[in-house]
Amino acid sequence: MSLLGFVRNVNKKLGNPLRVLSGVREIMEPRMRMRAFNRDRRTRTSRYARAGFGFQDQSAVAATIERDGCSILPGAFDTRVLLEIRQQVERHLDAGTSLKPASKDSARARGDRSAPTVFFAPDEMRKGQQFFRQHTNYVSIADPLVSCPAVSKVAFHPLMIDIARAYLDCVPALGGLNLRKSYSNDLPEFDTLFFHVDKNSQRFLKFFFYLNDVDMDGGPFCYVRGSLRRRFGGWMSKGRWTLEEMEREYGKDSVAYLTAKVGDVLMADTNGFHRGTKIRGADRTMLTLDYVVHEEFEGTGDKQFGLPRSVYDSLGARERAVADFLQVV
């Protein structure tokens, strides 16, 4: 028996005294992480206090995110840029270049809610998209700002910077990026297709850009409105939750499916419960961008994302501040 199993058995025999400790953790851990957020928000505010950066007022958008946890701006972004990114993604997928290791979902047991542990071998990563479709739910691009240069046109766009500044109440910085194509297939739901909360930071803003139109069959991002501010007892007891559990805790009407077209801007603080949904129709390609006040996961996550020197040199002072946590290459 594992140590964890032994502790669980002892806890059960003693009448579950650890339940009290779990409840304390659910209160204290978010508070401690919010202290870290406020500390680093003040640091960024002080650092750029005399920079004289100008920002457009996006307080109404920030207030919607504060209330619901998510928001959408229809037709707010140039579709030509997003379609350019999609073309760059397709070239890498077809050639097997600049791809992150992909989970071999066809080798996983149905109902597995854990993080991937089995990945494609290097030769399998070069077999192309028809192979990917049969064996995985998605494939991601490595180092998106370097691999797909058009991503920079989104990451440093004034609209995203202004909204992130309004929500974070300081000069934002770009943290993580994710650029992936998700496939329509009959593989079971795994991992982030179950509801969960992100622990990148206690407060951060994630933008979502669909690179093709997404309807209910296209795997829309799904968010539980109100879950950012209201939690239930035991919410930290496991990392993955079902739709039925979310509907029981928050009500069916709180579960929002954010369908959208290319050019719509979706955003959420994913400290609230959310998930991706299984694709039943056309494949979906999506870019996500995280704006933060400090390095994500207290600096213990992925390596710093790269930013080409030529792009960095072309940025203004405000945009260079947004690049604080990127590695210029």
ABEGO torsion letter per residue (X at the ends): XBAAAAAAAAAAAAGGAAAAAAAAAAAAAAAAAAAAAAAAAAAAAAAAAAAGBBBBBAAAAAAAAAAAGBBBBBGABBAAAAAAAAAAAAAAAAAGBGBBBBBBAAABBBGBABBBABBBBAAAAAAEAAAAAAABABBBBBGAAAABAAAAAAAABAAAAAAAAAAAGBBBBBBBBBBBBBBBBABBBBEAABBBBBAABABBBBBBBBABBBBAAAGBBBBBBGAAABBBBGAAABABBBAAAAAAAAEAAABBBBBBBBGBBBBBBAABBBBBBBBABBBBBBBBBBBBABBBGGGABBBBBBBBAAAAAABBAAAAAAAAABBBX
